[in-house]
Amino acid sequence: MHKLLLHLNEHQRFLLRNVSIIVLGLFINQMLQTVGSIIIARMLNDPVKFGEVNLLLQIFGMIALFLNVGFNSALVYTFSTDAREAVQNKFRLALAGSTSFGIVISVVVAALSPFLAKVYQLPALQTALALGSIMFVFNSVVNMGVSSFSGNRNFVTQAVFMVIMTVFSTLGTIAGVIWPLFGDPLYLWGVSFWMGIGALLTALITSWRVQKVHRPRWIGSIPLPELWGMMKYGVPLWAGNIAKAFQQPFLVMMIGSSSVVAVGHLANASRITGFIGIVTWAFMIVTFPFVAESSQDLQESKRRGTLCIRYNNIILYPLTLLICWFPDQINGFLFGSDYATGESAIYIRLLALGVFFSSVSRLGGNILAGIGRTKANFWVMIVAGIFVITLVPLLAADKPVWAVWIYTAGWALSALSMIWFFYHESFALDWWDAYGEPLLPTVLMGIILMIGQSIGVGFPVFVVTAAVGLFAVTIWIETKAFAQVKKAVLRGH
């Protein structure tokens, strides 16, 4: 009995410790991107130019989704279940497959650059895309290195390299604006050039670290059946991630065809709500190998999956509420009062809710992938993406706010479909522990804030009281939950 309780505590500590590490890394990433965006916005001091730079970055971000073809997920799974095989063979295969596909992506981007420049009526975009396409080859190398550390549960190293990659990318973006290659009108060229240099440096540093830590076999045969086996596992996750992550860049590209000013507002909303997204992202990174480690014991996997969702929601619920409550204040503080309009507040609230709903699908998909069932991740992402790709061009190309409504509604339906898949895969979790009980502290916080807002006097006091109440109830429900687990263990013993 004592050993079982100790084992449970070790899992909780493992989860919270490593999620904290990844959250810190992702938070630094988000801060770097936000600070970079603030610097660019204030340096350009022109919503049109600011929108053009964000358009280029969003196109790069959307293209990057197509890298790896699932080799990164397959590599994480192999490191989690058979580290020796991963070092001897799978890393080499994943690197070869991912890099080859990265070269194909680079060629396609360069070929399509004239078409995209014509669509957006931005001639400088053609050379900027062609120049920046080479970075996708380097990013393919970086992604395999990061995946090896994730699968090996070396989350500190993984977080460090995520930050390094963002540092070089952000510095490249700023350098392109400050020091364009051929004068002010062609600053987009400079952004692409310096981002490419940053990607090259990151690939070199990552490869050096992989060699020092893992010492994989870099040279050897590349059997196609094994490559296909890795793709068979990873492609559903890869396709699902594309269906999920392409949506915000797609919204930006569609809205950009009618209003680059709206692109700037949407980009700012994405930066702000990104602070919600990093919570689930961190849990996804840790959950995958955490659940995969116990994939042969479904009851243990269910317990671990429930634990991951529970802690994710304990953090996510209050963050979502605060961003929805104070959108103008946050936006004005970060980007300036000119960007804090009524329309931007709607974007922020809707994107925040959309990111929250997406957490159900994203984290749920990673839990099922950890037990080897990857198809659910693909289909729940399709449920969300199909509404954006079909309805936004028809109904919202000239109405940006409608586009964000469609985005949020799609993720709400995707969350419901994820719950259905848990039952379909005979992997139903403890829903009250996962989604119900973690809501109690946020409900209390919301009630206190509502009372303070209705009174209208001394609101900061109510904010402090709400924060204290949030932490107090969180500690109470966690203590209560632990007592219940202990009681159940004693009864079973």
Summary of the structure (lengths in Angstrom):
residues: 493
radius of gyration: 22.8
end to end distance: 6.6
largest distance: 75.1
contacts: 1781
relative contact order: 0.10
helix: 87%
strand: 0%
